[in-house]
Amino acid sequence: MSGYVDGDSLLVRIRVAWGADVYADPDTWEWTDITEWWHVPTEVTIGWGRSSGAEEAETSTLSLGLKNSDGRFTSGYAMSPYWPHVQPWTPIEFDVDLSDGEGWRNRYSGYVNSWPVAWPGGSSRYSVVTIAAVGELGKAGRGTPPAVSPMRRTLTHLAAAYWPMEDGDGATIAGSALAGHQPLTIKGGALAFADVGSALTAQTWRYGTDRIADLSGGARLYASVPPDVTLATGTAQGWSAMIGAELGNNMAAYSGAVVLLEVDTPGGTYARWRLQANPHLVGPDFGMKIYGITADGTATEMTSDSIAGNFLTFNISVWQDGANIRIGYQWRGPTAQWVTTVTAPGTVAGVTGVGTNTLGATSSEILPMGHLALFAGQPYTLRDTRQDGFPEWPGGHRGARDSYYYETAHERLARLLAEDGVRISLPALPAGQATPRMGWQPIGQSLPLWRECEAADGGLIYESGFAVAYVPRVLRYNPDVALTLDGAIGQIGDDLNLKADAQRLRNVVTVSREGGASAVAADLDLVRTQGRIPTSPTLNLASDDALPSRASWLLRLSTAREPRCDTLSVNLSSHRGLAAAWCDVRPGARVQVLNPPPQAGGLDDQLVVGAVETLQGRRSWNVVLNVEPASPWLVGAADGVHRVDTDGSRIAASAPPWATELLVAASAGAGLPWTSDPAALPLPLLARGEPVLATAVAPFGTDAFVRSSASTWTTGPVGAWTHGGGAATDYQVSAGDATVRIDAVGSSRRCLLPHVWTDMDAEITVVVPVQAVGESISAGWMLRHQDASNYLQVELEFISLAEHADSRIEVRAVERLAGVGQVYRQVVMAVGWTPGTPIRVRGQVAGNRLRGMAWPAAGPRPRGWMYDEPVTTLLGPGRLGLRSQLDTGNTNTLPVTVTYRDLVVHQPQRLTVTRTLPILAQPAGAPVRLLRPARVAL
């Protein structure tokens, strides 16, 4: 089957949804195919995602031409077959078909916001409309929406009728939040506005409201509701009503009963319902009562409860239950239930009007009341208490009344979008993963609130079809490669522009929590060489605990030490085999570049954050990818492919440009070697700025001493041995044993390898056949050996019975300068040692740390070093060797022979490498690290 990949023209489909309800499901829209009117010569430009380095999501864009000679796409033109629907904010889609059996692939979904008409060449018979379209973010950013409180946002979305009562101090009415609804008018008394007080002692609690009406002056408020609300609330499901109020704890402040809710239902058995606080009633009478009032004014008490003084959302519901009316008071949330429900004979009816403080109560203290809302059905749908299904604070987050405190970032974003009537595409989080808990939702506009969620988590907002999509931070780690570009076959455009980006560099990051503390992270190396380049983001988080790690994470994102490439271009017309993979690329996807130009170090892994696609007709399709370095997002994970870097490694011995083997040793931190596990290879490394690929990793070498010599250890697999002290015949090797013979007390025998290294790590078996008498017998490693008088030691000290009667062995860290030994540390390895028992000893020097361990050769290796000591001298290169000595005062029968077996030089390691241009000479001491080290996830 032929298709686009085989050279066929690209199939294109352009559709619009004339007269669509933009808040309805797009699957319900009626689509019209207008592809036949496509003006092919006009370039089609599609932009999506965001620009490289942009901190906020940007709306997608579309530009294309339509033939308009008959005026069909002229807005307001009555002769158009599409009249009167050619208008701004008409949905449009642009799709392609690669003829590969997968059908139409959407390249753009958005809304036409401009239908400009032009007459190319000046002919009145030929006109073209070059439309401009934007996506969901562009639609959401229209106009100048007000900044609203959390309660107002939620209730406007949920309620059938709603009055926020958050008006200004000079207001003479309380306006409705819904178009076409009457305001609450003042029937008497004075109206003012006040802040809601604190509900918790010694803690600032931010209620989800702005300043609300203060009815302490006796203002009586009432509003009629539209007929459609009366109809909606007149079913058997009934209605619910709520109001927020802070009654306080001083019941003596009130002149009389406070009517929180009065709901008129003249068509029912009870013409009026009243939720009334009776502050002077206490004890068995309680203080909160619900009355049903008939048309003649007869009031029947339905139920009662105690008065709570804090700011609460008081609510009642009334619905039909068979032949009875059921009344519910205070629905607490999705996992709770009514505080109380009762029934009474009768039928319900629709609501015609609502009011509050209708008895005109006054108070000597403020009486904040607001957010009067009416709902169709029951229970009422505002969740003002704990969520997430957790019964106890702080297991779940709070609701609208409490500014949604402790809500997770992705849940808040989903809720905000739903309240704004915007569809969301949100992937499921991995088991056990969550986005951060957020702090109080502020009074604000939609787009800033969405972006606040994105910033709190560190995810990625973008557009997907006719929805806003979100990639949580935990799903941005270690993305799979979505697209591979091979520079060797020309898949990278020739407009590549690599730069060391100073504009986005920030080397000091101060992260503050909204209303909380702050934490600072800094790259001190960059500060020293470039000066302070600060940034100070503020995040809306529930806790200060994560601030240090957030500061470190943001520092990592802004200090990726590699050249940056803002864009990569691809000609899909010339490389059609990439088209299918390209159509699956979304913001956050990973692009891998093979065989980039040799000077483009660090280009191989990039993350796509956006793109611009340009089509000229059906055969020309070019793409410019907006990219950012992927390296900060490649984090360590169990069984993951990304490797953790060593704490510091360097070239141990200089290597020429043509060398295919590098000697590398750990030079800092814990002194950990590079992995030699074949499953982990190859390892992409960076040696003094040169990318190399390590295909094999092995210890420097081993020596089993299987040769034979009576006067020297000769040359073995790890090099030629030289000796110091005694006669040549004191050094012999045969059948796996390398021996030194000591025939004088107070003298040593030294065996040295020829290599000069700064960092080294080796182990060997030592056998001392006798118990030390008088003074000790010592044997072990010399490291960074300068000469016979200057070196570091990790030695075994076989203690004499005169010193300790328990026949012990100590492992010592020694610095020997000018022939004088200074013991840094000594650790008892074993007691009750039997002469002739083989002991394994390992010594390491890495950077400024000297480490040692020892154990019976037939037993298990210790889990860690027995000591890890700092060194301040002998930091330069030297040789590796062995030293054996009888201490002054030793009275063993002479000579004493010390035997060594099974040498392993762990470090430096031999790295077999593949090298590409540029090939550099590698001097000793040059740094070596992973090209793309795995980082610790936030």
N, C-alpha and C positions, 0 to 999 in steps of 0.2 A: 504493500500500500504506500503510495507516495504521499507527501505532505510537505509542510513548510521546511522541515529539516532536509528534505530532498530537493529543494529549490522551488517549490510551488509558491504562489503568492500567499500572503497572509490574509486569512479571512477575518473580516471586521464586521462587528454589529454595533449599531448605535441605537439606543432606545430611550424614550422619554415617557414619563407617567403624567399625562396631562390631567390637571385638576386633582391631583392626589392629595389626600389628607396626610400631611407630612408627619403626623404623630401616630398614624396607623401603622400596622405591620406592613413592610414593603411587599410581602408575599400576597397581600390583598390588593395591591395597586394594579391598575390596568395599564399595561405597557404598549406603546406604539413604536414599531420599528421604523426609523427614519433614515436608515443607512443609504437608501437610494438618493437621498438629498445631500449626502456627504460631498463637500467640495474638496476633492482629493488633493489638488495642488497646494492647499493651505496646510502648513505644518501642524501636526497634532502634538501638543506638549502636555505631558502628564507629570505632575510633581506630587510626591507623597513623603510622609515622615517628617524629618526635620533636617536642618543644615548641620554639618559637622561642627561640633562644639556648642550647639544651641542648648540652652538649659531648659527650654520649654518646648512642648509639642507645637507644631505648626500645622495649619490646615492644608489639606491636599488641594491641588488646583488642576483644572483642565481647560485647555484652549483648543478649539477646532473650528473649521469653517463649514457652513451649510449653504447650499445653493438656495437663493431666495428670489429668483426672478419673478415668481408669481406672488410674492409677499407673504407666503405662508408662515414665515418665521418673524414677521414684523409685529412687534408687540402692539396690541390695540387695533390691528387692522381687521376690520369686520369681514372682509372677503376671505380671510384665512380659513382653511378647513379646520383649524385647531382653535379658532376664536371661541371663547375669550380667554383661553388658557395659556397663551404665549405671554408669560409674565415671569418676573423674578421668582426664584426659589422653586422652580419646577424640577423634580428629580430627573437625573440623567445617568445612563450607564454606557460605558465603552468597553466592549468585550472583544477578545480575539480567539480564534480557533486555529490550532496548529495542525489540524487534520491528522492527529495521532490517536483518535478514538476517545480522547478524554473530554470532548465537547468544548463548550464555551468557557473561557477563562476570563474572569473579570479583571480589568486593568484599572477601572475607575468607577466609583459611585459617588455622586454628589448632587449639588443643586445649582442650576443655572442662575446666576445672579445678574447677568447682563446679556442682552440680545442686540448688540450694536449692528446697524445696517450700514454697509459701504457699497459704493458703485465703482468698482475698478475700471479705470479707463474713462470714467465719466459718462458711460452709456446708461440711459435710464432703463434699458431692456435687460441689463445684467447686474444683479446685485448679490452680495454675499454677506451673510451674518457670521461673524467670528465670535462665537459665544465664549463666555468666561464662566467657570463654575468653581465652587468651593465645596469642601466636605463638611462633616458634622461639626468639627471644631469651628469652622467659619460660620456655620449657621448659629452655633451657640454663642458666638462672639458678637452678634448683631446688637445694635442699639446700646443703650446705657441702662442696664437693669439696676434696680436698687440693691443695696446691701441689706440683707434681711437676716433675722435671727433664726437659730435652728428650729424653734417651735413654729415660727411663721412659715419657713420653707416646707416643713413636713405637713403641717395642717392645711396649707394651701393646696397641697397635692392630694390630701385624703378627704377633706371635709366637703359636705354638700353646701354648707354656708359657714362663713368664718369671718370674725372680726378680731384682728390682732390686738387692738386697743393699745398700740405702741405709738400713738400719735404725738405730735409736739406739744410743748407746754401751753401754747395758745389755742389748742384745738377746742372747738365748740361741739364737735361730733366725734364719733369713733368710726372711722371709715372701714368699709369691708375690703378684704383682700381679693374678692372675686368680682369680676366685671359684671355689671348689671344688677348688683345687689345693693339694697338700701343700707345706709350707715345706721349705726346705733345713735339715736337722738336722745338728747337730755330732756327728761320729762320734769325735772326739778332738781334743786340742789346744785352744788358747785362741783365742777370737774377739774382735777389736777392730775399730774403724772409724777411717779416716784420710782426709785430703784427698789428692786426686790432684795431683801436683807439676806444675811448669811444664815445657812441652815445648820452648819456644823461649827462647834466651838474650836478656835485655834486652827481653822483650816479655811482657806479661801475657796468658796464653792461658787462656780459660775453657772447660774441658771441659764437655760437656753432662751432667754428673752431679753429684749431691750427694755427701757423704761416703760412701765405700763400705767394704766389709769389708777389714780388714787381716789377712791370713792368715799374717803373719810368725811368729805363735805356734804354727803347725803345725795350725790347725783344718782338719779334713777335713769337707767338706759334701756332702750327698747328698739327693736327693728322688726319689720315684717319681712317675710322671705318670699322669693318669687314662686309662682304657681308650680313650676317644675320641681322645686324642692318639696312643696307640699305633696305632690304626687309621689315622689320618690320615697318619702317617709311615711306614706299612708298604706303600705303593704302589711301583710301579716308579720314580716320581719321587723316592723316597727322602726324605731329611731333611737339614737343615742345623743346625748348632749354633754358638753364638758366646759369647764372654765378653770383657769389657774388663779389661785388666790393665796395670799399669806395672811392668815387670820391673827397671827401673833398669839401670845400666851396670856395677855392681860385682858381677861374677859370683861373686867369692869370698865374698859375704855369705850364699850359700845353703848349706844343709846337704846338699842333693842335688837330684835331679830334681824339677821342679815340674810337676804335672799341671794343665794349664789346663782341659782338658775331658775328662771321661770319660762315654761314652754307652753305655748298656746296650741291646743288641739281641739277646736270647737266641734268637730264632727264626731267625736268619740264620747264614750260614757263619761269620761272626765274631760272637761273643757280646758283644763289647765293643770299643769304639773309644776310642783315647786320643791327645789332642794334648798332647805333653810337651816342656817346655823342659829341656834338659840343660845347665846353665850351665857345667859344667866341660869340656864338649866344644867344642873350637875347631878352626880350620883345616879340613882336608878332611872331618872328621866332622860339621861344622856343629853347631848346638845345638838346633834345633826339629825334632821328629820326630813323625810320625803312625804309630801302631801299630794293626794289627788283631789282636785277641786272641781265640783260640778258647775253647770251653767248658772245655777242659782246661788253659787258662792259657798256651798257646803263643802268643808274640807275634811278629808279622811286621812288620818295618819297611816301610812303604809309600812314604814320601817324607820329605825333610828340607829344612830351610832354615835361614838364619841367625836369630839372636835380635835383635830390635829393642828398645831400652830404653825408649822413650817409651810413654805411655799409648796403647794400640792396642786395636782390637777384633779379636781373633783368631777366625778362623772356619774350619770345615771343612764339606764337604758329601759325602754318600755316596748314590749312586743306581745303579740297574740300567742296564747298557749291554750289551744282548744277553745273552750267557752270562757276562758279567763284571760285576764291581762297579767303578764309577769313583769315584775319590776326588779331590776338589778342595780346594786349600788357598788361603786368602786371596783371596776375590773382592773386587776393589777398587772397582767401581762400574759405572755403566751404559755408560761408554765405554772401560772397561778389560777385563781378563780375569783368569783365575786366575793366581796366581803359579806354581802347578804343579798338574798333574793326572797321575794314574797309574791303571792298571787292575790288577785282580787277579781270578782266577777265583772264582766264588761267587755267592750271592744275598743281597739285602738283606732286612731285616726291620724291623718297627716298633720304636720306642723305648719302653722301659719305665721308664727312670730315667736321671738325669743327676747328675754330681757334679763337684767341683773340688778340687784339692789332695788327692786321695785317697791319696797316698803320705805325707802329713803332713810335707812339707818345711817347714823353719823358715828364718828369715833374720834376720841381725843388723840389717837395715834394714827399713823398712816394705815390705809386699807388698800394695798395693791391688789388689783384684779385685772385679768386680761386673758386673751386667747379664748374668747367665747366661740365655740364651734358646735355645729350640728352635723350629724352623720346619718345616712340612711342605713338601717339594719343595726345589728348588735353582735357581739360587744363592740364598743368603740375601738377604733383601730390605732390610736396613738399609743405607742409603747413608751411609757415614761419611767419605767423601773428597770430592774436588771434583765439583761438579755443573754443570749448564747445558751440558754438552758441551764445556767448555773444558778443554784439557789442562794449562794452566799457571796457577798462582796469580798475580794475583787475578782472572783472567778469569771464574772461576765461583765459586759460593759453597761453603761447607763443609757437611758433613752433621751428623747428630745428635751424633756424638762430639765435634765442635767447635762445638756450640751453634748450628749453622746460620748461622755468621757470614757476612756479605755476601749473604745471601738477599734478594731483592727483596720489598717489602712485600706486594704482591698474591699472590706465590707463597707467602709464609709464611702469609698468611691462609687461602689455599685448602688448604694442607697441614694447618694446625691444625684447620680445620673437618672435613676428612676424618678426621683422627685422632679427632675427637669424634663421628663418625658423623652429621654435619650436612651436608645438601646445600648447595651454593653456586651462586649465579647470578652469573657474572663475565663482563662483556663483554670482547671482544678489544681490546687496546690498539692505537692507531694505529701504523703502521709507523715504526720508529725511536724509539718512545717506550717508557719504562719507569718503573716506580715506584722510589722510592729504595731503595738497598741498606741493609739493617738491620744492627745490631750483634748481639752475642751474645743468643740467646734465653734469658731468665732462667728460673729455677725459678718457676713460677706457676700460677695457676688459668686456666681456659679464657677466660672473658669478659675479664678484664684483658689477656690475651695477644692476643685479637682486637682489642681497642681500641688496644693498643699499635701494631698494624699500621696501623690507621686514622689514628692520630695521626702516625705516621712519614711517611705519604704525604700526609695532608690530604684523603683521600677521604671517602666516606659509606657507612656500614653501615646496612642496613635489612632488612626482611623482604619476601620476594616468594614468595607461595604457601607451600609447606612447605619453604622454603629461606631461607638468609641470602644477601642480595644485597650487592654492593659496587660503588660507582661510584668508580673511581680519579680522583685529582685532575685528571689531564690530560683526562678526559672531562667534568669539571665546568665547564671554561672555555667561554664563549660558547655556552651551550645554546640550542637553537632554542626559539621560543615554543610552548609546548604548549597554552596556554589564554589566550584574550583576553577580558577583561571590560570592558564599555563602561558607564561611569557615566552616560552621557547617556540610556540606556534602562533604567536601574535595575538593572543586573546586579551592582552592588556593594551589599552590605547596609548598612542604616542604622546599624549598630553600629560603624562605622569609628572607630578610636581611634588617633590619631597622636601620637607623643611623641618628644621628644629624650631618648634612652635613656641615662641616666647609669649604670645598673646594669651594662651590658655594656661600657662604655667602658674601655679600657686604653690609656694613652698612652705607657707605657714597657714594652717587652717584652724580657725576658732569656730566651733560649733556650739550654738546656744540653743537651749530649749525655751520655747515660748513660755514666759512666766517662770522660768527655772534657772538652772545653773548653766555653766559653759565648760568646755574642755578644749585644749589646744594640742595639735600635733604639728610637728615641723620636721622637714628634711634638713638637718643641720649642715650636711655636706653642701647642699645646694644654696642654703642661706650664706654659707661662708664664701662660695665662689660667685654668687649672683646677687646677694643682698636679699632682704626680706621682700617677698611678694605675697601679701596677705589676702585672705578671703574670709568672710565671716557669715556663713549661712545660719539662719534660724529655722529650726524644725519644730513642728508641733507634735511632740512626743509626750507620752503619759508619765515618763520617769526620766530621771537624770542618769540612771545606771548605765545606759548604753552610749552616753556622749563620748567617752574616750575612744571607744571602738569606731564610732561614726566619724570622728575627726580623723582617725588613722585611715579609714576607708576612703574618705573624700580626698585625703592627701595622696593616696595611691593613685586615684583616678586622675589627678591633676599633675602628677609627676612621673608618668610613664617615660622611662629613660630610653626613648627610641625616636627616630625621626618620624614625623607625622605626615600622613598623606590625606588631605581633606577629601579627595575624590579619586575614584578609579573609573575609567571609561571602558565600555565594552560595545563593540559593533556586533549586534546579534544578527544582522544581515549577512555578515561574513563568517560568523560562527554560530550557525543555526542550531547546532546540537546543544547549545547552552540555553535555548529559549524556554524549554519546559522547566528546567531547574530554576531559571530566573523567575518564572511566574509564581513559584512557591516562596520566593524570598520576601520576608517581612522585616520590619524594624526589629533589631536585636539579633538577626540572623548572622551567621559567621561565614565569611568568605576567606578561602585560603588561596594564596597566590604562590604558584610554583614557578621556579626559574625566573625570578624578577631580575632586573638589571643588577649587576654585581655591586654597584654602589648603593643599592637600596636596601641596606641592612635593616632588618626589623619590619619589613613590609609583608611578610608571609601570612600573618593572621590579622584580619580586620573584622570589625563588626559594622554591619549596615545599619545606619540610623535613618536613612532616607534615600531618595533617588529622584532623578528627572529623566523621563523617557520621552524620546522624540521620534515620531513616525512621519515619514514623508512618503505618502502613498502606501501601497501594500508590500513594498519590497525593502524599504529602508527603515531600519529600527535600531536606534542607538540609545544606549543607557549610560548615564553618569551616576555612579553610586556615591552617596555621602557616607564616609566611613570614619571610624575612630579605632584606635588600637584595641585589640582583643585581649592583650596580655593581662590587664588588671582583672579580667573576668575569668581567667583560666585558673581555677582554684583547686587546692588539694581535696580529694574525696576518696573514701574507701573504695578500693578496686578501680579507681579512676585512672585515666591515661596520662594525666598531667602530674609531673614530678616536682617534689619539693627540692629546692636548691640546697647546696651545702651552705654552711655558715660563712664560708670563704675558702677558695681554692686558688692555687697559683701554679704556674709552670715551675717544675723543680729543676729542670736542666734545659738550657737553651736548645732550640730546634731550628734548623734552616727552613726556608720556604717550601722545599720539596719534601720535607719529612712527613711520613704517613703514621708516625707514632709520636705521641706527646707524653712526657712524664709529668703527672699532675699530683699534687699533694694538698691535703686540707691544711689551711693556714690560719684558721680562726674558729671561734665557737667551740663546738663539741668535738671537732676533729673528725667528723664522720666522713667515710670514703664515698666515692661514687658507686652506685649499684652496679653489680656485674651480672645481674639476672638477665638472661637472654630475652625473657618476656618483656623487659623494660627497654630493650634496645631496638633501634638506634636512639641515641640521645642527641638532640640538637643543642650545641654549645656555642658560646661566644668566648673566644680566646683573644684577649687584647683587641676587641672590636672585630675580629675575623670570625664569621660563622663557620663552624666545622661540625661534622656529623660523626659522633663516636659510634662505631659499629661493634666494637668489642672493648671490654674493660677487664683488666686482670691485675693482680698484685705485681709488684716489681719483679719478684722472683722467689724461688725456694732453693735451698741447698740441703740435700740429704746426706752429704759427706760420704758418698759411696766410693770415692777414689782412695788411693793409697799413697802416703808419703811419710818418711821418717824424720823430715827436717823442716817441713812447712805445711801449711794447709793448702798450698798451691792455688790454682785458679778454679773456681766453681761456677755454677750457673749464674750467680749474682755478682761475680767479679773476682779479681785477683786479690788474695789476702796478703797483707803485710803484717809484720810482728814487731813488738817492742818489749825489751826486757828479757834477760836470760839468754840462753844459748839457742841456736837453731834447732837442736835436737829436743828442746822443750816443747816443740809444736809438731804434733803428729796427727795424721788423719788416716782412718782405715775402717772399712766395713760399717759405715754409718756413724762412727764416733770421731769427733774432732776433740783432741785433748791438749791440755797445757799442763806442764809439770813445773811445780814451784818448789825449789830446793833451798830457799832462804826466807827467813822470817822478815816481815817488814818490806817485802818486795812484791811487785805486781807483774803480771804478764798481760800484754795488750795485743789484740787482733783487730785489724782495721780493714774495712772495704775501701775501694779507691774513690768512691763517688762523693762529691761535695754537694750537699743539699741543705736547705734551711729547715724544712719540715720533713719528719720521718716517723715511721711507725713499724716496729718489728717485734717478733717473738721467737723464742728458742727454748729448748729443754736443757736444764742444767742438772748434772749429777755430781754430788760431792760424796765421796765414799766413806768419810770418817766423821765422827762427832768432833766438833771443835773443842780443843783443850786450851785453857789459859785465856786466849783471846779469840776473836771471831775469824771465820773464813768468809770472804765475800766474793761474789761472782755476779755478773750481769752486764747491762748495757751502758755504753758511752754514746752520747748523742751530741751533735754539733761539736765534735772534737776538733779543736784548733791545733793543739799540740799536746805533748805529754803532761802539761800542767794546767790545761784549761779545757773543760768540757762539762756537760751535764751527765748525771748518772741516774739510772733506774736499776738498783742493784738488790740482790738477795744477800742478807746478812745472816749467816749461819752462826747463831749465838752459842758461846761456850757454856758448859755447865757451871763454870765459875761465876758467870754473870747471871745466868738464870738456870735454875735446876730443872726446868720443864722442857728442855731441848726444843727451843723455839726457832722459828725463822721469821725475820722481819723484812718487809719490803720498804726500801728507803729511796727518797728523792734527795739527790745531792747535787750541789753546785760546787765545782772544783775550780778555783781561781788561783793562779800562781802556785799551784801545788797544794793549796789548803782547801780541804773539803768542808763545806757547810751543809749540814743536814736540814733540808726544808721540812721534811715530814717522814715519819717512820710508822709503819702499820704492822702489827703482828699478823702474819699470814697463817701460821699453824703452831701448835704446841704438840709435844710428843712425837716429833719428827724422828723417823728412823733413817740412819745413815744409808746412803745408796738409793734412796727413793727419788725418782726423777721429778723435778719441779719445773713447771713451765713459767717463764717470766716474759712479760710484754711491756715495752716502753714506747711512749709517744711524746714528741714535742711538736706542737702546732701553734704557730704564732708565739704568744707569750704564755703558753700553758704547758706544763710538764705533767705527764700522767703515767701511772704505773699500776700493774696488777700481777698477781702470781697465784698459782694453784697446782695441786698435784697433777702431773701429766696424765694420770689414769682417771682423773675425776672430771667433773663438769667445770666449764669455764665460768668465772664470776659474771654476774649480770651487769656489772658496771665497774668502772675504775675504782681501785682502792684509794687513790688520792688523785687530786687534780689541783696542782699548785701553780700560782703565778711565778713567772721568772722576770727579772728586770735587767739581767745581763746576759751575755752570750746569745743575743737575738739574731746574729748573723749566720751565714752558712758554715757548715763543718761536715765532718765525716761520721759515719756510723760504725761502731765497733763493740768489742767485748773486752771486759777487764776482769781479771781474777787476782786475788791477793790474800796473803796471810798477814793478818794484822800484827803489829809489834806486840810481843808478849805471848804470841801463840806458841804452844809447846808440843804440837802434834809431831809425830815421827815424820821425818823428811825423807823423800819428797812427798808432797801431797799432789795428787792428780785430779784436775777438774775436767769433766767431760761435757761436751756440748753436742746436741743432736737436733735435727729437723728444724732448720732455720726457715722462717717465712718473713719476707719483707713486704708488709701490707702496703705501705706508702713510702715513696711515691707509687702511684698506679700507672700502668701502661695503658694508654688509650689509643686504640687503632682508629684513625680518623680518615674521613674523606673530606678533601678540601677543594673549594671552588674559588674563583676569583672574588675579591683580591686575596692572593696568598701572601702572607706576611712572615718574616722571620719572627720567631717567638722567643724573647729573652727570658732567662730565669727570673722568676718573680712576677711575670705578667699574670694578671687576674684571669680566672676561668670561671664561668658560670653558665647556668642553663640559658639558652637563648630565650625560652619562654618559661620561666619558673612558675610553678603553681603557687598561688598565694593562699592565705587563710581567708576563708569566706567571712563576711561580716556576721 
